Amino acid sequence: MHNLYFLAEMFLFSLLLQPIVALSQAGNFGLIDTTGQVVIPFEYTSLSHPFDNRVVAYKDGLTGVFDTQGTLIIPFDTPHISSFDQSMAIYSIGQECGYIDTIGTIKVPVAYDRCNPFLDSLAWVGKNTDKGLRYGVVNNQGQLVIPCVYEQAGSHLYMNGLFKVSQQNKYGLIDRKGNPITPIKYSEIGTFSEGLLRVRENGLFGFIDSTGAEVIACQFQRAGYFNHGLVYTRNQQEEVYRNRQLEPVIDITGWNLLTGFSKNGLAQFKENELIGFRNRAGDVVIEPQYDVVSILENGRSRVVKNGYNGVIDANKDVVIPIVYHSINSDSDGIIIARKGDHYGALDTVGKVVIPFTFEYIERFRNGQTYSLAKNNGTYGVINKQGETLISFSYKNVPDLRFPHGLCPFEKEGKMGYLNLQGDVVIPFEYLTARAFSDSGVAVCKKAD
């Protein structure tokens, strides 16, 4: 549950970025804008990532909150306030916690022993009871809409507003109002696949739908997830792919499959420690010959044979010879590879498009036409033809992105900001710095 909330907070952070960056200077933290002007003075022990145009600052054992223009919104009179998310922040006094909004109004009083971030206007909170810590749900108006009776903070299943909850080490489903959807009787509840949720009861797997109805009774010792209308099932030694009516479609008993069937109807199998491919009829299409097969993009796969790497296409034909020491990524039609001690890049048919002369090349990400490379122990930036865009003069580039046209680079122990033409826009005068974005970035560690 905590991981789900953390991922959700990171996702929201990526959507809510503003033109402010957190920096460390002379052992304290502050904020600058994209011109290098100071927005929040460099006098705080720590600063949070800006969320909802709010920055939580920590100084002398107390927290306060600024907006991203540097105005103090909430004074320094609370020991702890978390980062804002969905216009709410957790605040703590002693061992108890509650929630405030972006102007400091108390929305949920300090009355709980655990508080999780809000997600879809609801937050899981915990309260100590004579049975131990128990969890319930508050809304953003401070109302306890689900009582604190569950052993764990519920997991949001992202389908019809359902939560997975637990009592006495068993799991069940409730809706956003706390109404039961299933009894709390399952030893395991998985995730939805093609509208069905895998569950386990008395050691056997089955499937329910989003109303809690048992569509497939718990009867299999093992079961996968539905994919293209079929699901893997196993009882004793019998392994069968079945449809939703449980009719056997493909009996794979004894096939030694490692994966499910891909869109082109092929699946990996293993024999004598080597990997090959079968079709849905069980015929061996490619004899076992590979040590490793891993999925890349667009139906291609990286294969390893006798310690060397190559690439096969969706039909399992070799499209890049198996002669490379590593193949690291397949992005935007560029495949980064290593031959000996040097990195280069290939296109999807194996033509060398970046020569094998670099100590390292990072993948081309998210449609970017540039990437980070390393030569002679220093970093620079190259394009998809291997041409130098920014000279190889820098010790570190923690995050190669140019939001607002700027990216932090490190040189001689200090950090500054360059544009994609390699011009220094903000001088090298900071101990740490992170990338500019719409609402801010992670705060760097305090320097010694």
Buried (B, 14 or more C-beta within 10 A) or exposed (E): BEEBBEEBBEEBBEEBBBBBBBBBBEEBBBBBBBEBEEBBEBEBBBBBBBBBBBBBBBBEEBBBBBBBEBEEBBEBEBEBBBBBBBBBBBBBEEEBBBBBBBEBEEBBEBBBBBBBBBBEEBBBBBBBEEEEBBBBBBBBEEEBEBEBBBBBBBBBBEEEBBBBBBBEEBBBBBBBEBEEBBEBEBBEBBEBBEEBBBBBBEEBBBBBBBEBEEBBEBEBEEBBBBBEEBBBBBEEEBBBBBEBEBEEBBEBEEBBBEEBBBEEBBBBBBEEEEBBBBBBEBEEBBEBEBEEBEEBEEBBBBBBBEEBBBBBBBEBEEBBEBEBBEBBBBBBBBBBBBBEEBBBBBBBEBEEBBEBEBBBBBBBBEEBEBBBBBBEEBBBBBBBEBEEBBEBEBBEBBBBBBBBBBBBBBBEEBBBBBBBEBEEBBEBEBBBBBBBBBBBBBBBEBEE
